[in-house]
Amino acid sequence: MESLPTVLLPGEAEAVVQALRNFPLQDIGDHGWHRQHEYIEKLNMQAILSASAGYEQLLTELLVNYAKIPTLIEELISVEIWKQNIFPILCRLEDFKPKSTFPIYLVVRHEASIINLFETVFFHKEICESAEETILDLIDYTHRKLTLIAAKSANGKIQGEQKFQPENLATPSSMQELQQQAEAMEFDIALKALSVFRFISGQVDSLPVSAVTRMLNTHNFPCLLVELVEHCPWSSREEGKLKKFENGAWYVVPDEDHVKMTKLDGQVWIALYNLLLSSECQRKYNFNNFNKSQLLKLRAFLTDVLIDQLPNLVEMQRFLSHLAMTDPVPPKKDLILEQVPVIRDRIVRENSGKWQAIAKHQVINIFSPSQEELKSQAYRWAKTYNLDVMEALVPDKPKCALCGSEATKRCSRCRNEWYCRRECQVQHWQNHKKACNLMADALKKIEEFGKIQQEPAK
């Protein structure tokens, strides 16, 4: 069996995990922060490769032993706050014309990188437990994301497919393009948050008492999940064709697969199953008239076809039938001191009234790099995203950068874009040229660096 490429050796992975730390908002995007972003990207890629091969135990143990899950949760919330309060100011500054928006794009992408990592590692019970009290902050985070897409979907505001062109980030006028990309990225982040919440819901018996109360009563996740089943944000109809979102992209569903459950459908149903059929949750959830009526809406979706694909839903069907015929007793109120999440409130309180000052500081000191600094960044990222690793992470056949058809030809200069035929490559060249030159220069430096490393010392 051919071995998968490795992003981090065991010793390197330990050093990287050990080095993870939190950054104040004003330092987001600086040199030290960029190094940590590279670390998280590498951990993300290694986690996916290890999970594919069934060897994810090492990374899981490192994150638990060095107590880094709370650190990563705080990083996740910090960059979320940055995107909500500082990024819009940067976009509104008329005199801010960066040579490249790539450094800002990396900050915008940071939230997606962390939630991607969580989607891979939170499958493990010990990861969930190691979050300790910060699991409350993560539950609140997932609630914010899922509430947003549920509301947008109910109002018909879910964005359709958008093809993002990285080369546009090299132009001074691309802040608007970057803002659009950030909005599109929010959708994918929310769906990753759904997966993370599904894993958390499966560990109800191991969670702090306050976490269960927060899921059921503070945020009423069961009713929120019902809304997601009703409005299904990852499904839409365009020109009479059913399209679904999966693995980061929209695709047209063949007629024979219209009733086939997607991974995202399964995540919602499993989360509902975990919450509604847990004896602890049934004891604590308030089955009042409103909640009961919302939950009973699920019966219309529990068809034989759905249950054939997820047989455990038979138990939910029985539970809902019983719920329809009875009036559950009110939840027992335990006299306990309830923990509350503190990370978001603390960061907002520490930076309240300073958003404008932080944005100006970052414009001057962080997001106006020289051409040499941009080339150095491109070099590091080209080295991070090793092509063999990327192909292992994305086993699907590549798509043409212009028309989206299955592609077999790769740009020989940057080795980053794919095309189905030469005509598409020629038509796309004006858009691809700047990014191609940047990547080709970085790849050339990597090759030169490799030759220097291989030369014997004189």
Buried (B, 14 or more C-beta within 10 A) or exposed (E): EEEBBBBBEEEBBBEBBEEBEBBEBBBBBBEEBBEBBBBBBBBBBBBBBBBBEEEBEBBBBBBBEBEBBBBBBBBBBBBBBBBEBBBEBBBEEEEBEBBBBBBBBBBBBBBBBBBBBBBBBBBBBBBBBBBBBBBBBBBBBBBBBBBBBBEBBEEEEBEEEEEEBBBBBBBEEBBEBBBBBBEBBBBBBBBBBBBBBBBBBBBBEEBBBBBBBBBBBBBBBBBBBBBBBBBBBBBBEEEEEBBBBBEEEBEEBEEEEEEEBBEBBBBBBBBBBBBBBBEBBBBBBBBEEEBBEBBBBBBEBBEEEBBEBBEEBEEBBEBBEEBEEEEBEEBEEEEEEEBEBEBBEEBBEEBEEBBEEBBBBBBEEBBBBEEEBBBBBBBBBBBBBBEEBEEBBEEEEBBBBBBEEEBEBBBEBBBBBBBBBEEBBEBBEEBBEBBBBBBBBBBEBBEEEEEEEEEEEE
